[in-house]
């Protein structure tokens, strides 16, 4: 496995034999935080993969999520890293403040400074409550970058 180094931290090149057209992720443990490392062929798939990682941190791996209600998201940011934090922060806001259980994530338009999309799901009921509290999406070791094999990102959540 190849690796990429940034800010003195080595990050494995996760692209390779995996099919990253839909975006994928893995969770990283870190003291009182949890990290999400995502990879994909495209920037929109990368953001969806990171959102799925946040969904797993909040609700576990059960695929019981469903719903037909859609919450619209329109974001502006200074760069792709800030945009990722804003995207995950908006999803976290929907869960924590609005009592929403996300099932699917859609991105209609994305660029280096803006995102337009939606989060599909339903409002919380007895069978749909977060398993853990996520206080915030942090900038600690935040990284979004593109290389020949595709997009990669790392972001940490404050638990």
BAGUDO-810316 format. One record per residue: residue in three letters; x, z, y of N, C-alpha, C in turn; chain. Coordinates in Angstrom, 2 decimals, always signed. Each point is the difference from the previous one (the first is absolute). Example, Ala and Ser with C-alpha at 12.3 -4.5 7.8 and 13.67 -1.06 7.14 Angstrom:
BEGIN
+-----+---------+---------+---------+---------+---------+----------+---------+---------+---------+----+
!  aa !  n.east !    n.up ! n.north ! ca.east !   ca.up ! ca.north !  c.east !    c.up ! c.north ! ch !
+-----+---------+---------+---------+---------+---------+----------+---------+---------+---------+----+
! ALA !  +13.19 !   +7.80 !   -5.69 !   -0.89 !   +0.00 !    +1.19 !   +0.90 !   +0.00 !   +1.20 !  A !
! SER !   -0.35 !   -0.72 !   +1.05 !   +0.82 !   +0.06 !    +1.19 !   -0.77 !   +0.73 !   +1.09 !  A !
+-----+---------+---------+---------+---------+---------+----------+---------+---------+---------+----+
//
This chain:
BEGIN
+-----+---------+---------+---------+---------+---------+----------+---------+---------+---------+----+
!  aa !  n.east !    n.up ! n.north ! ca.east !   ca.up ! ca.north !  c.east !    c.up ! c.north ! ch !
+-----+---------+---------+---------+---------+---------+----------+---------+---------+---------+----+
! UNK !   +0.85 !   +0.00 !   -1.18 !   -0.85 !   +0.00 !    +1.18 !   +0.89 !   +0.00 !   +1.23 !  A !
! UNK !   -0.26 !   -0.94 !   +0.90 !   +0.74 !   -0.04 !    +1.26 !   -0.50 !   +1.11 !   +0.90 !  A !
! UNK !   +0.76 !   +0.31 !   +1.04 !   -0.46 !   +1.01 !    +0.95 !   +0.28 !   -0.45 !   +1.42 !  A !
! UNK !   -0.72 !   +0.58 !   +0.91 !   +0.13 !   -0.28 !    +1.43 !   +0.34 !   +1.32 !   +0.66 !  A !
! UNK !   +0.93 !   +0.00 !   +0.96 !   +0.36 !   +1.23 !    +0.68 !   -0.42 !   -0.09 !   +1.46 !  A !
! UNK !   -0.66 !   +1.03 !   +0.49 !   -0.32 !   +0.11 !    +1.42 !   +0.07 !   +1.46 !   +0.38 !  A !
! UNK !   +0.41 !   +0.27 !   +1.20 !   +0.14 !   +1.35 !    +0.54 !   +0.73 !   +0.89 !   -0.98 !  A !
! UNK !   +0.98 !   -0.53 !   -0.69 !   +0.78 !   +0.81 !    -0.94 !   -0.73 !   +0.38 !   -1.26 !  A !
! UNK !   -1.20 !   -0.52 !   -0.23 !   -0.77 !   +0.32 !    -1.20 !   -0.14 !   -1.26 !   -0.83 !  A !
! UNK !   +0.36 !   +0.09 !   -1.26 !   -0.10 !   -1.15 !    -0.87 !   -1.43 !   -0.12 !   -0.53 !  A !
! UNK !   -0.54 !   -1.20 !   +0.09 !   -1.36 !   -0.26 !    -0.46 !   +0.07 !   -1.13 !   -1.00 !  A !
! UNK !   -0.51 !   +0.19 !   -1.21 !   +0.06 !   -1.07 !    -0.98 !   -0.79 !   -1.21 !   +0.45 !  A !
! UNK !   +0.50 !   -1.17 !   -0.32 !   -0.74 !   -1.23 !    +0.27 !   -1.08 !   -0.08 !   -1.06 !  A !
! UNK !   -1.22 !   +0.28 !   +0.37 !   -1.10 !   +0.12 !    -0.96 !   -0.61 !   -1.34 !   -0.36 !  A !
! UNK !   +0.33 !   -1.03 !   +0.74 !   -0.53 !   -1.31 !    -0.33 !   +0.73 !   -0.45 !   -1.25 !  A !
! UNK !   -0.35 !   -0.92 !   -0.64 !   +0.70 !   -0.40 !    -1.21 !   -1.01 !   -0.51 !   -0.97 !  A !
! UNK !   -0.06 !   +0.62 !   -1.17 !   -0.88 !   -0.51 !    -1.04 !   -1.46 !   +0.36 !   +0.24 !  A !
! UNK !   -0.28 !   +0.98 !   +0.88 !   -1.39 !   +0.38 !    +0.24 !   -0.72 !   -1.10 !   +0.77 !  A !
! UNK !   -1.30 !   -0.12 !   -0.25 !   -0.84 !   -0.91 !    +0.77 !   -0.44 !   +0.74 !   +1.25 !  A !
! UNK !   +0.53 !   -0.37 !   +1.14 !   -0.29 !   +0.75 !    +1.22 !   -0.95 !   -0.75 !   +0.93 !  A !
! UNK !   -0.69 !   -0.99 !   -0.50 !   -0.93 !   -0.75 !    +0.84 !   -1.10 !   +0.90 !   +0.53 !  A !
! UNK !   -0.42 !   +1.00 !   -0.79 !   -1.06 !   +0.90 !    +0.43 !   +0.55 !   +1.26 !   +0.63 !  A !
! UNK !   +1.28 !   +0.19 !   +0.01 !   +0.61 !   +1.21 !    +0.54 !   -0.03 !   +1.12 !   -1.03 !  A !
! UNK !   +1.07 !   +0.74 !   -0.07 !   +0.06 !   +1.12 !    -0.92 !   +0.73 !   +1.14 !   +0.67 !  A !
! UNK !   +0.03 !   +1.16 !   -0.65 !   +0.58 !   +1.18 !    +0.61 !   +0.44 !   +0.96 !   -1.10 !  A !
! UNK !   +0.78 !   +1.01 !   +0.42 !   +0.29 !   +1.15 !    -0.84 !   +0.11 !   +1.20 !   +0.93 !  A !
! UNK !   -0.27 !   +1.19 !   -0.56 !   +0.04 !   +1.22 !    +0.79 !   +1.36 !   +0.66 !   -0.15 !  A !
! UNK !   +0.48 !   +0.62 !   +1.09 !   +1.29 !   +0.65 !    +0.04 !   -0.19 !   +1.45 !   +0.41 !  A !
! UNK !   +0.50 !   +0.93 !   -0.78 !   -0.12 !   +1.41 !    +0.35 !   +1.13 !   +0.39 !   +0.93 !  A !
! UNK !   -0.31 !   +0.88 !   +0.96 !   +0.98 !   +0.42 !    +0.99 !   -0.44 !   +1.35 !   +0.57 !  A !
! UNK !   +0.66 !   +1.07 !   -0.32 !   -0.28 !   +1.36 !    +0.45 !   -1.49 !   +0.23 !   +0.22 !  A !
! UNK !   -0.46 !   +0.12 !   +1.25 !   -1.42 !   +0.22 !    +0.29 !   -0.68 !   -1.30 !   +0.39 !  A !
! UNK !   +0.62 !   -1.11 !   -0.32 !   -0.53 !   -1.31 !    +0.34 !   -0.19 !   -0.83 !   -1.27 !  A !
! UNK !   -0.68 !   -1.10 !   +0.16 !   -0.13 !   -0.99 !    -1.07 !   +0.26 !   -1.35 !   +0.64 !  A !
! UNK !   +0.83 !   -0.78 !   -0.64 !   +0.32 !   -1.32 !    +0.53 !   -0.75 !   -1.09 !   -0.74 !  A !
! UNK !   -0.20 !   -1.09 !   +0.69 !   -0.58 !   -1.20 !    -0.59 !   +1.00 !   -1.11 !   +0.22 !  A !
! UNK !   +0.40 !   -0.64 !   -1.07 !   +0.88 !   -1.15 !    +0.08 !   -0.83 !   -1.19 !   -0.47 !  A !
! UNK !   -0.15 !   -1.00 !   +0.84 !   -0.84 !   -1.14 !    -0.32 !   +0.81 !   -1.28 !   +0.08 !  A !
! UNK !   -0.44 !   -1.02 !   -0.75 !   +0.66 !   -1.29 !    +0.03 !   -1.03 !   -1.08 !   -0.25 !  A !
! UNK !   +0.22 !   -1.16 !   +0.58 !   -0.95 !   -1.11 !    -0.14 !   +0.64 !   -1.30 !   +0.49 !  A !
! UNK !   -0.65 !   -1.09 !   -0.31 !   +0.45 !   -1.31 !    +0.46 !   -0.32 !   -0.21 !   +1.48 !  A !
! UNK !   -1.11 !   +0.58 !   +0.46 !   -0.45 !   -0.22 !    +1.38 !   -0.19 !   +1.34 !   +0.71 !  A !
! UNK !   -0.03 !   -0.05 !   +1.32 !   -0.17 !   +1.22 !    +0.79 !   -1.37 !   +0.63 !   -0.23 !  A !
! UNK !   -1.06 !   -0.81 !   -0.08 !   -1.32 !   +0.57 !    -0.23 !   -0.09 !   +0.67 !   -1.36 !  A !
! UNK !   +0.58 !   -0.60 !   -1.02 !   +0.00 !   +0.62 !    -1.34 !   +0.84 !   +1.28 !   +0.00 !  A !
! UNK !   +1.06 !   +0.03 !   +0.78 !   +0.82 !   +1.21 !    +0.12 !   -0.82 !   +1.15 !   +0.57 !  A !
! UNK !   -0.75 !   -0.26 !   +1.06 !   -0.82 !   +1.04 !    +0.62 !   -1.12 !   +0.46 !   -0.94 !  A !
! UNK !   -0.56 !   -0.91 !   -0.76 !   -1.03 !   +0.37 !    -0.98 !   +0.61 !   +0.84 !   -1.10 !  A !
! UNK !   +1.20 !   -0.35 !   -0.47 !   +0.69 !   +0.80 !    -1.01 !   +0.27 !   +1.42 !   +0.49 !  A !
! UNK !   +0.44 !   +0.13 !   +1.25 !   +0.24 !   +1.33 !    +0.58 !   -1.30 !   +0.79 !   +0.10 !  A !
! UNK !   -1.10 !   -0.68 !   +0.36 !   -1.31 !   +0.66 !    +0.09 !   -0.44 !   +0.49 !   -1.38 !  A !
! UNK !   +0.26 !   -0.78 !   -1.03 !   -0.33 !   +0.42 !    -1.37 !   +0.83 !   +1.21 !   -0.40 !  A !
! UNK !   +1.24 !   +0.06 !   +0.46 !   +0.83 !   +1.18 !    -0.25 !   -0.58 !   +1.24 !   +0.66 !  A !
! UNK !   -0.43 !   -0.13 !   +1.27 !   -0.64 !   +1.12 !    +0.70 !   -1.27 !   +0.42 !   -0.74 !  A !
! UNK !   -0.77 !   -0.96 !   -0.45 !   -1.23 !   +0.28 !    -0.76 !   +0.32 !   +0.82 !   -1.25 !  A !
! UNK !   +1.08 !   -0.34 !   -0.71 !   +0.37 !   +0.76 !    -1.19 !   +0.44 !   +1.42 !   +0.36 !  A !
! UNK !   +0.77 !   +0.15 !   +1.06 !   +0.41 !   +1.34 !    +0.43 !   -1.23 !   +0.86 !   +0.29 !  A !
! UNK !   -0.97 !   -0.56 !   +0.66 !   -1.20 !   +0.75 !    +0.39 !   -0.95 !   +0.27 !   -1.16 !  A !
! UNK !   -0.23 !   -1.00 !   -0.84 !   -1.07 !   +0.08 !    -0.99 !   +0.46 !   -0.06 !   -1.45 !  A !
! UNK !   +1.28 !   -0.21 !   -0.25 !   +0.48 !   -0.14 !    -1.37 !   -0.14 !   -1.44 !   -0.47 !  A !
! UNK !   +0.27 !   -0.21 !   -1.28 !   +0.04 !   -1.36 !    -0.54 !   -1.33 !   -0.49 !   -0.55 !  A !
! UNK !   -1.03 !   +0.80 !   +0.03 !   -1.29 !   -0.44 !    -0.55 !   -0.50 !   -1.23 !   +0.74 !  A !
! UNK !   -0.52 !   -0.93 !   -0.75 !   -0.56 !   -1.22 !    +0.59 !   -1.51 !   +0.13 !   +0.18 !  A !
! UNK !   -0.46 !   +1.19 !   +0.35 !   -1.42 !   +0.24 !    +0.17 !   -0.49 !   -0.37 !   +1.38 !  A !
! UNK !   +0.90 !   -0.39 !   +0.87 !   -0.37 !   -0.33 !    +1.37 !   -0.84 !   -1.28 !   +0.02 !  A !
! UNK !   -1.06 !   +0.06 !   +0.74 !   -0.83 !   -1.16 !    +0.23 !   -0.74 !   +0.21 !   +1.30 !  A !
! UNK !   -0.67 !   -0.99 !   +0.44 !   -0.75 !   +0.13 !    +1.23 !   -0.23 !   -1.34 !   +0.64 !  A !
! UNK !   -0.96 !   -0.01 !   +0.91 !   -0.34 !   -1.24 !    +0.67 !   -0.01 !   +0.15 !   +1.51 !  A !
! UNK !   +0.37 !   +1.16 !   +0.49 !   +0.06 !   +0.20 !    +1.44 !   +1.37 !   -0.45 !   +0.48 !  A !
! UNK !   +0.04 !   -0.65 !   +1.14 !   +1.24 !   -0.54 !    +0.53 !   +0.28 !   +0.58 !   +1.38 !  A !
! UNK !   +1.20 !   +0.52 !   +0.19 !   +0.44 !   +0.49 !    +1.30 !   +1.06 !   -0.96 !   +0.53 !  A !
! UNK !   -0.20 !   -0.49 !   +1.20 !   +0.90 !   -0.98 !    +0.60 !   +1.21 !   +0.69 !   +0.61 !  A !
! UNK !   +1.14 !   -0.68 !   -0.05 !   +1.25 !   +0.51 !    +0.55 !   +0.62 !   -1.09 !   +0.86 !  A !
! UNK !   +0.35 !   +0.35 !   +1.24 !   +0.77 !   -0.88 !    +0.88 !   +1.08 !   +0.86 !   +0.63 !  A !
! UNK !   +1.25 !   -0.39 !   -0.21 !   +1.13 !   +0.81 !    +0.46 !   +1.01 !   -0.84 !   +0.75 !  A !
! UNK !   +0.67 !   +0.64 !   +0.94 !   +1.12 !   -0.58 !    +0.74 !   +1.18 !   +0.95 !   -0.14 !  A !
! UNK !   +1.20 !   -0.52 !   -0.09 !   +1.19 !   +0.85 !    -0.11 !   +1.22 !   -0.76 !   +0.53 !  A !
! UNK !   +1.08 !   +0.73 !   +0.19 !   +1.22 !   -0.59 !    +0.52 !   +0.76 !   -0.85 !   -1.00 !  A !
! UNK !   -0.14 !   +0.31 !   -1.29 !   +0.69 !   -0.75 !    -1.05 !   -0.69 !   +0.24 !   -1.34 !  A !
! UNK !   +0.52 !   -0.60 !   -1.05 !   -0.63 !   +0.11 !    -1.32 !   +0.03 !   +1.42 !   -0.54 !  A !
! UNK !   +1.06 !   +0.75 !   +0.29 !   +0.07 !   +1.39 !    -0.47 !   -1.08 !   +0.86 !   +0.65 !  A !
! UNK !   -0.13 !   -0.11 !   +1.31 !   -1.05 !   +0.75 !    +0.71 !   -1.39 !   -0.45 !   -0.46 !  A !
! UNK !   -0.14 !   -1.27 !   -0.30 !   -1.28 !   -0.53 !    -0.46 !   -0.36 !   +0.59 !   -1.37 !  A !
! UNK !   +0.97 !   +0.15 !   -0.87 !   -0.26 !   +0.61 !    -1.31 !   -0.45 !   +1.45 !   +0.15 !  A !
! UNK !   +0.67 !   +0.75 !   +0.86 !   -0.39 !   +1.40 !    +0.25 !   -1.42 !   +0.05 !   +0.57 !  A !
! UNK !   -0.31 !   -0.90 !   +0.93 !   -1.34 !   -0.04 !    +0.60 !   -1.06 !   -0.35 !   -1.05 !  A !
! UNK !   +0.28 !   -0.96 !   -0.86 !   -0.92 !   -0.43 !    -1.07 !   -0.30 !   +1.15 !   -0.95 !  A !
! UNK !   +1.04 !   +0.64 !   -0.50 !   -0.21 !   +1.12 !    -0.93 !   -0.63 !   +1.19 !   +0.72 !  A !
! UNK !   +0.36 !   +0.21 !   +1.27 !   -0.60 !   +1.07 !    +0.78 !   -1.50 !   -0.22 !   +0.21 !  A !
! UNK !   -0.39 !   -1.24 !   +0.20 !   -1.42 !   -0.31 !    +0.17 !   -0.77 !   +0.27 !   -1.30 !  A !
! UNK !   +0.57 !   -0.38 !   -1.13 !   -0.64 !   +0.28 !    -1.29 !   -0.10 !   +1.51 !   -0.21 !  A !
! UNK !   +1.06 !   +0.72 !   +0.32 !   -0.01 !   +1.46 !    -0.13 !   -1.08 !   +0.61 !   +0.91 !  A !
! UNK !   -0.14 !   -0.53 !   +1.20 !   -1.05 !   +0.47 !    +0.91 !   -1.39 !   -0.22 !   -0.61 !  A !
! UNK !   -0.22 !   -1.17 !   -0.58 !   -1.30 !   -0.28 !    -0.65 !   -0.30 !   +1.04 !   -1.09 !  A !
! UNK !   +1.02 !   +0.34 !   -0.78 !   -0.19 !   +0.95 !    -1.10 !   -0.21 !   +1.41 !   +0.53 !  A !
! UNK !   +0.90 !   +0.46 !   +0.85 !   -0.01 !   +1.40 !    +0.44 !   -1.08 !   +0.31 !   +1.03 !  A !
! UNK !   -0.25 !   -0.90 !   +0.92 !   -0.93 !   +0.28 !    +1.09 !   -1.41 !   -0.57 !   -0.21 !  A !
! UNK !   -0.08 !   -1.10 !   -0.69 !   -1.31 !   -0.63 !    -0.22 !   -0.54 !   +0.23 !   -1.41 !  A !
! UNK !   +0.81 !   +0.59 !   -0.89 !   -0.46 !   +0.24 !    -1.36 !   -0.21 !   -1.28 !   -0.79 !  A !
! UNK !   +0.89 !   -0.97 !   +0.19 !   -0.13 !   -1.32 !    -0.63 !   +0.92 !   -0.09 !   -1.21 !  A !
! UNK !   -0.49 !   -0.58 !   -1.07 !   +0.80 !   -0.23 !    -1.22 !   +0.32 !   -1.49 !   -0.08 !  A !
! UNK !   +1.24 !   -0.40 !   +0.29 !   +0.34 !   -1.43 !    -0.03 !   +0.10 !   -0.52 !   -1.43 !  A !
! UNK !   -0.51 !   -1.19 !   -0.20 !   +0.07 !   -0.65 !    -1.31 !   +0.88 !   -1.26 !   +0.07 !  A !
! UNK !   -0.17 !   -0.77 !   +1.05 !   +0.72 !   -1.26 !    +0.16 !   +0.51 !   -0.13 !   +1.43 !  A !
! UNK !   +1.07 !   -0.74 !   +0.14 !   +0.61 !   -0.23 !    +1.30 !   +0.12 !   -1.50 !   +0.22 !  A !
! UNK !   -0.44 !   -0.45 !   +1.16 !   +0.08 !   -1.42 !    +0.34 !   +0.73 !   -0.16 !   +1.33 !  A !
! UNK !   +0.88 !   -0.98 !   +0.05 !   +0.66 !   -0.34 !    +1.27 !   -0.30 !   -1.46 !   +0.28 !  A !
! UNK !   -0.70 !   -0.22 !   +1.09 !   -0.38 !   -1.35 !    +0.39 !   +1.11 !   -0.70 !   +0.77 !  A !
! UNK !   +0.63 !   +0.76 !   +0.92 !   +1.08 !   -0.54 !    +0.82 !   +1.07 !   +1.07 !   +0.15 !  A !
! UNK !   +1.26 !   -0.42 !   -0.06 !   +1.09 !   +0.95 !    +0.23 !   +1.18 !   -0.75 !   +0.60 !  A !
! UNK !   +0.65 !   +0.66 !   +0.92 !   +1.21 !   -0.52 !    +0.62 !   +0.93 !   +1.16 !   +0.26 !  A !
! UNK !   +1.12 !   -0.23 !   +0.64 !   +0.95 !   +1.08 !    +0.23 !   -0.54 !   +1.13 !   +0.88 !  A !
! UNK !   -1.05 !   -0.30 !   +0.80 !   -0.49 !   +0.98 !    +0.96 !   -1.50 !   +0.31 !   -0.12 !  A !
! UNK !   -0.70 !   -0.66 !   -0.91 !   -1.45 !   +0.23 !    -0.07 !   -0.52 !   -0.20 !   -1.42 !  A !
! UNK !   -1.13 !   +0.64 !   -0.24 !   -0.66 !   -0.07 !    -1.30 !   -1.50 !   +0.04 !   +0.22 !  A !
! UNK !   -0.70 !   -0.83 !   -0.73 !   -1.46 !   +0.01 !    -0.01 !   -0.42 !   -0.01 !   -1.46 !  A !
! UNK !   -0.80 !   +1.00 !   -0.39 !   -0.41 !   +0.08 !    -1.38 !   -1.17 !   +0.95 !   -0.18 !  A !
! UNK !   -0.19 !   +0.43 !   -1.25 !   -1.09 !   +0.92 !    -0.30 !   +0.34 !   +0.85 !   -1.21 !  A !
! UNK !   -0.68 !   +1.12 !   -0.07 !   +0.11 !   +0.90 !    -1.15 !   -1.41 !   +0.10 !   -0.57 !  A !
! UNK !   -0.15 !   -0.35 !   -1.27 !   -1.30 !   +0.01 !    -0.66 !   -0.06 !   +1.22 !   -0.91 !  A !
! UNK !   -1.13 !   +0.69 !   +0.01 !   -0.16 !   +1.18 !    -0.84 !   -1.34 !   +0.64 !   +0.22 !  A !
! UNK !   -0.04 !   +1.33 !   -0.06 !   -1.24 !   +0.73 !    +0.21 !   +0.32 !   +1.37 !   +0.58 !  A !
! UNK !   -1.01 !   +0.62 !   +0.54 !   +0.20 !   +1.34 !    +0.54 !   +0.03 !   +1.00 !   -1.14 !  A !
! UNK !   +0.78 !   +1.06 !   +0.17 !   +0.27 !   +0.96 !    -1.07 !   -1.27 !   +0.63 !   -0.55 !  A !
! UNK !   +0.02 !   +0.12 !   -1.31 !   -1.03 !   +0.70 !    -0.74 !   +0.73 !   +0.97 !   -0.92 !  A !
! UNK !   -0.72 !   +0.70 !   -0.84 !   +0.61 !   +0.99 !    -0.89 !   +1.13 !   -0.59 !   -0.85 !  A !
! UNK !   -0.15 !   -1.22 !   -0.47 !   +0.99 !   -0.60 !    -0.89 !   +1.15 !   -0.69 !   +0.74 !  A !
! UNK !   +0.00 !   +0.10 !   +1.31 !   +1.03 !   -0.70 !    +0.77 !   +0.50 !   +0.90 !   +1.13 !  A !
! UNK !   +0.97 !   +0.81 !   -0.31 !   +0.62 !   +0.88 !    +1.00 !   +1.52 !   -0.09 !   -0.18 !  A !
! UNK !   +0.75 !   +0.06 !   +1.11 !   +1.47 !   -0.04 !    -0.13 !   +0.50 !   +1.16 !   -0.87 !  A !
! UNK !   +0.99 !   -0.29 !   -0.83 !   +0.60 !   +1.01 !    -0.86 !   +1.03 !   +0.84 !   +0.73 !  A !
! UNK !   +0.55 !   -0.55 !   +1.06 !   +1.00 !   +0.71 !    +0.81 !   -0.13 !   -0.39 !   +1.45 !  A !
! UNK !   +0.50 !   +0.86 !   +0.86 !   -0.02 !   -0.26 !    +1.43 !   +1.27 !   -0.75 !   +0.39 !  A !
! UNK !   -0.17 !   -1.04 !   +0.74 !   +1.11 !   -0.71 !    +0.62 !   -0.13 !   +0.26 !   +1.49 !  A !
! UNK !   +1.00 !   +0.67 !   +0.57 !   -0.06 !   +0.38 !    +1.42 !   +0.25 !   -1.19 !   +0.92 !  A !
! UNK !   +0.95 !   -0.85 !   -0.39 !   +0.35 !   -1.11 !    +0.89 !   +0.84 !   -1.04 !   -0.72 !  A !
! UNK !   +0.00 !   -1.19 !   +0.55 !   +0.93 !   -1.06 !    -0.38 !   +1.18 !   +0.16 !   +0.94 !  A !
! UNK !   +1.22 !   +0.08 !   -0.54 !   +1.16 !   +0.32 !    +0.84 !   +0.89 !   -1.22 !   +0.25 !  A !
! UNK !   +0.93 !   +0.18 !   +0.93 !   +1.01 !   -1.02 !    +0.28 !   +1.32 !   +0.31 !   -0.73 !  A !
! UNK !   +0.02 !   +1.06 !   -0.81 !   +1.20 !   +0.41 !    -0.72 !   +0.41 !   -1.09 !   -1.00 !  A !
! UNK !   +1.20 !   -0.53 !   +0.14 !   +0.54 !   -1.06 !    -0.86 !   -0.91 !   -1.23 !   -0.07 !  A !
! UNK !   -0.83 !   -0.20 !   +1.01 !   -0.91 !   -1.14 !    +0.03 !   +0.78 !   -1.30 !   +0.03 !  A !
! UNK !   -0.45 !   -0.95 !   -0.81 !   +0.68 !   -1.29 !    -0.02 !   -0.95 !   -1.07 !   -0.50 !  A !
! UNK !   -0.07 !   -1.11 !   +0.72 !   -0.69 !   -1.21 !    -0.44 !   +0.97 !   -1.14 !   +0.23 !  A !
! UNK !   +0.27 !   -0.77 !   -1.03 !   +0.92 !   -1.11 !    +0.20 !   -0.29 !   -1.15 !   -0.95 !  A !
! UNK !   +0.45 !   -1.17 !   +0.43 !   -0.17 !   -1.23 !    -0.78 !   +1.36 !   -0.50 !   -0.41 !  A !
! UNK !   +0.07 !   -0.46 !   -1.23 !   +1.21 !   -0.64 !    -0.48 !   -0.43 !   -1.19 !   -0.85 !  A !
! UNK !   +0.95 !   -0.69 !   -0.57 !   -0.31 !   -1.22 !    -0.73 !   -1.01 !   +0.23 !   -1.12 !  A !
! UNK !   +0.04 !   +1.15 !   -0.66 !   -0.90 !   +0.25 !    -1.13 !   -1.37 !   +0.51 !   +0.43 !  A !
! UNK !   -0.21 !   +0.27 !   +1.28 !   -1.32 !   +0.43 !    +0.47 !   +0.09 !   +1.19 !   +0.94 !  A !
! UNK !   -1.13 !   +0.68 !   +0.17 !   -0.12 !   +1.14 !    +0.90 !   +0.15 !   +1.30 !   -0.75 !  A !
! UNK !   +0.60 !   +1.00 !   +0.66 !   +0.09 !   +1.34 !    -0.54 !   -0.24 !   +1.02 !   +1.11 !  A !
! UNK !   -0.54 !   +1.15 !   -0.39 !   -0.26 !   +1.07 !    +0.97 !   +0.18 !   +1.35 !   -0.67 !  A !
! UNK !   +0.36 !   +0.97 !   +0.81 !   +0.04 !   +1.40 !    -0.44 !   -0.57 !   +0.84 !   +1.14 !  A !
! UNK !   -0.92 !   +0.89 !   -0.34 !   -0.63 !   +0.87 !    +0.97 !   -0.28 !   +1.33 !   -0.67 !  A !
! UNK !   +0.13 !   +1.10 !   +0.76 !   -0.23 !   +1.33 !    -0.56 !   -1.24 !   +0.65 !   +0.62 !  A !
! UNK !   -0.71 !   +0.77 !   -0.81 !   -1.18 !   +0.73 !    +0.41 !   +0.33 !   +1.48 !   +0.04 !  A !
! UNK !   -0.44 !   +0.69 !   +1.03 !   +0.18 !   +1.44 !    +0.11 !   -1.17 !   +0.67 !   -0.73 !  A !
! UNK !   +0.32 !   +0.74 !   -1.06 !   -1.04 !   +0.66 !    -0.80 !   -0.19 !   +1.43 !   +0.44 !  A !
+-----+---------+---------+---------+---------+---------+----------+---------+---------+---------+----+
//
